[in-house]
Amino acid sequence: MAIQKFEDIIFWQKSQDFSVAIYNEFKNNKDFSFNDQIKRALVSISNNIAEGFDRSSNPDFKRFFYFSLASNSEVRSMLYLAVRLNFIPELSAKKLIDNSNEIARMIFGLIKSLK
């Protein structure tokens, strides 16, 4: 079955679930600057997947997928920092980092297939 819309992309769906998990994990954190930064990067993951999908050329498609991959890396970096700052437990961060790594592998796999 061919992908007809960005909502059909599995890693877009996973990035939406990842966003919900992060929002829930940080909803009681009082460092609003930290929360704002991680959430901005977080929503860029799925938004860039969607925007890339609707581009008319493979180079544009890939470019937005790289943006998504970079935003995902930013979120993962902030999760490591969140543990060091005692914002979230290490076990929670590990699960979220594992999710981030899975999404990154999927995005990178699609980027490679477009070359």
C-alpha positions in Angstrom: 0.0 0.0 0.0 1.4 3.3 -1.1 1.5 6.2 1.4 -1.2 8.7 0.3 -0.8 11.3 3.1 1.7 12.1 5.8 -0.6 10.6 8.4 0.1 7.2 6.9 3.8 7.5 7.7 4.6 5.2 10.6 7.4 7.4 12.0 5.1 10.5 11.8 2.6 8.5 14.0 5.4 7.5 16.3 6.6 11.1 16.6 3.1 12.2 17.6 3.1 9.5 20.3 6.6 10.7 21.3 5.3 14.3 21.6 2.5 13.2 23.9 4.9 11.2 26.1 7.3 14.2 26.4 4.5 16.6 27.2 3.2 14.3 29.9 6.7 13.8 31.3 7.4 17.5 31.7 3.9 18.8 32.5 4.9 19.5 36.2 8.4 20.8 35.5 8.7 24.4 36.6 11.6 25.4 34.4 9.4 27.0 31.7 12.4 27.9 29.4 13.5 24.3 29.4 10.0 23.1 28.7 9.5 25.6 25.9 12.8 24.6 24.2 12.2 20.9 24.3 8.6 21.2 23.2 9.6 23.5 20.3 12.1 21.0 19.0 9.7 18.2 19.7 6.8 19.5 17.6 9.3 20.2 14.8 9.9 16.5 14.4 6.4 15.6 13.2 5.7 19.0 11.5 8.8 18.7 9.3 7.8 15.1 8.4 4.4 16.5 7.3 5.9 19.4 5.5 8.5 17.3 3.8 5.9 14.8 2.6 4.0 17.6 0.8 7.0 18.9 -1.0 7.0 18.3 -4.7 10.5 17.1 -5.1 12.8 14.5 -3.5 15.5 17.0 -2.7 12.9 19.1 -0.7 11.5 16.0 0.8 14.9 14.9 2.0 15.8 18.4 3.3 12.7 18.5 5.6 13.4 15.0 6.8 16.9 16.1 7.8 15.3 19.0 9.7 13.1 16.5 11.5 16.1 14.3 12.2 18.0 17.3 13.7 15.0 18.3 15.9 14.9 14.8 17.1 18.6 14.9 18.1 17.9 18.2 19.9 15.2 16.6 21.9 17.4 13.6 22.7 20.2 15.9 23.9 17.8 17.7 26.1 16.6 14.5 27.7 20.1 13.7 28.8 20.3 17.2 30.3 16.9 16.7 32.0 18.3 13.7 33.8 21.4 15.6 34.9 19.2 18.4 36.2 16.9 16.0 38.0 13.9 17.0 36.0 13.0 13.4 35.1 14.1 10.0 36.4 16.8 8.2 34.4 14.5 5.3 33.6 11.9 7.6 32.1 14.6 9.3 30.0 16.0 6.0 28.8 12.5 5.0 27.5 12.1 8.3 25.7 15.6 8.2 24.3 14.9 4.7 23.0 11.8 6.1 21.3 13.9 9.0 19.8 16.5 6.6 18.5 13.8 4.4 16.9 12.3 7.5 15.1 15.8 8.6 14.0 16.5 5.2 12.4 13.2 5.3 10.6 13.7 8.8 9.3 17.3 8.0 8.2 16.1 4.9 6.5 13.7 6.8 4.4 16.3 9.5 3.6 18.7 6.8 2.4 16.0 5.3 0.2 15.5 8.7 -1.5 19.1 8.9 -2.7 
